[in-house]
C-alpha cells in the first residue's frame, strides 16, 4: 500500500498546527491565571486596608469623644475638640489621609486658630495610627496626614499636598 507523500506532509502540518494551537492556548491560560491571581491579591489587600481603616476610625471616634469629655470637664488642653464633629481616616497603604467634619463654631475662627485646631487633629491621628498600624514611624508622624475639612458636605479647607502642616482655608461666608 502506497501512501501519497503529500498526505504525510499534510499530516505533519496538521500536527504542527495543533501543537502551536495547544501551546498558544496554554500561554493564554497561564496569562489568565496570572491575571486572576493578581486580582485576588489586590482584593485581599483592599479587604485588609478596609478592615484596618475601620479599626483606625473606631479608635479615632473613641479618642475624639474622650478629648471632648476632658474639655467639658475643664481641661483646656483639649480646646480643639468642641470644633470637631468627626474624623474619618481614608488612608491607603502609601498615604495617610482623613476627612474632618467641623461644626459652625469652627467657621467663625480666624485662619490661625483653624490651623491650631488642625494641628491638634494631626496629633490625634498620629497617636491613633502609632497604636494601630505596625509600620507607622516617627517620620510618618512628622509628615502628618493629608487633611480635608468639611462643614456638612461643603469643603472648608485642606492641608497642603507638599506639607501636611500647612493649611488652606476657604472663605465660605
N, C-alpha and C positions, 0 to 999 in steps of 0.2 A: 504494500500500500504506500503510494507516494503521497506525501503531504506537500501541498503547494508551499514553496518558500515564502511567498507573500503572506500566507496565513500565519506562519511563525513570526514574521515581523509584526503583523497586526496584534498577535497575542502579546508579544513583548511590549509593544507600545501601550496596549491596554493596561498591562501590569504596571508599567511606569506611571501612567496617569493615575491609577488607583493609589499607588504609593504616594505620589505627590499630593493627591487629594486628601489622603489619610493624614499625611504629615501636616498639611495645611489646617485640617480640622483639629488636630492635636494642638497645634500652636494657637489656634483661635480659642480653644477650650482653656488652655493654660492662661491666656490673656484674660479671659472672662473670670477664671478662678482667682487670678491675681487682683482684678478689679473688685470682685466680691469680698475678698479678704481685706483689701484696703478700706472698703466701705464699712465693713464690720468694725475695723479698728477705729475709724472715725466716729461711728455710732457709739462705741464703748467709751471713747474719750469724751464725747459730748454728754453722755449719761453721767460720767464721773464728774465733769465740770458742773452739771446741773445739780447734782447731789451736794457738791462742795459749796456752791453758791447758796443753796437752801440752808445749809448749816451755818454759813457766814451770816446770812440775813437773819436767821434766828438769833444769833449772838449779838448782832448789831441792834436788833429791836430790844433785846434784853438790856444791853448797855445803855442805850438811849433812855429807856424807861428808868433805869437806876439813876442815871445822871439827873433826869428831870425830878425824881423824888428827892435827891440830895439838894437840888436847888430850892425846891419847895420848902425843905426843912431849914433853909437859910445858908447853905454852903455856896458862897459866891464863886467858887472855883468852877462851878458848872453853869455859869451865867449864859453860856451859848445855848443851852438845851431848850429853854422855852420858845426859841425861834424855829426849832426844827420839829416837823411833824413825823418824818420818817427818813430812813437811809436805806437804800436798796443797792446792794452790791451787784454789779452786772459784768464783772471782770471775766477775763479769759485766762488761759494758762500764761500767756505772754504779757498781759497788761491788767492792771488793777484800775477799775472804774466803778463809779457809783452815781446813782441819781438821788438827789437830796430834795425832799419836799419841805418847803418852808411855809410859814404862816404869814398873814398880812402884817404882823408886827415887824417881821424881818424886812419887809419892803420899805418901812419907814426909817430904817437905819441908814446912816451915811455909808459910803463905799468902804471907808477904813474899818468901820465896825462890822460890816458884812464880811470883809476879808478876815477879821479876827475870829468871827464865828466859823468861817470856812476852815481856818487853821485848826480850830478845836475839833471840827468834824474829821479833818485829816488824822488827828491824834486818835480819835475813837476808832476809825477804820484801821489805822496802823496797829493799834493794840489788839484789835479783834483778829486781824489777819495773822499777827505774830503768834496768837494762841491756837489758831485753827489750821493754818497752812504750814506744812512741814518744810517747805522750801522758801519761806518768807525770810528775807535777810535784812540786816540793818540798812544796807544800800537801798533796797526797795522801799523801806520805810522812809528814808531820807528823800527819795524821789517823790513819794506821795502817790496818791491815786488821782486819776482824772475825775474831776467832779463836775456834775451838771445840776444846776439848781432850778427848781420849778415851784411856782405857786399854782397849785392845781395842775393844769396841763400847759400852762404858759411858762416858757423859759424865762428866767430872770438873771441868769449868769452862768459862767463856767470857768474852770481853771484853764490856764494856758496849756497848749499842746506841748510846748518845749519846757515849761516849768510849772509843775502842778501846784506850786505855792504862790503863783501869781494869778489874779482873778480879773475877769472882765464882767462888769455888771451892766445890765440893760436898764435903761430908763423906761419904766412901764406906766408912769403916771400920765 
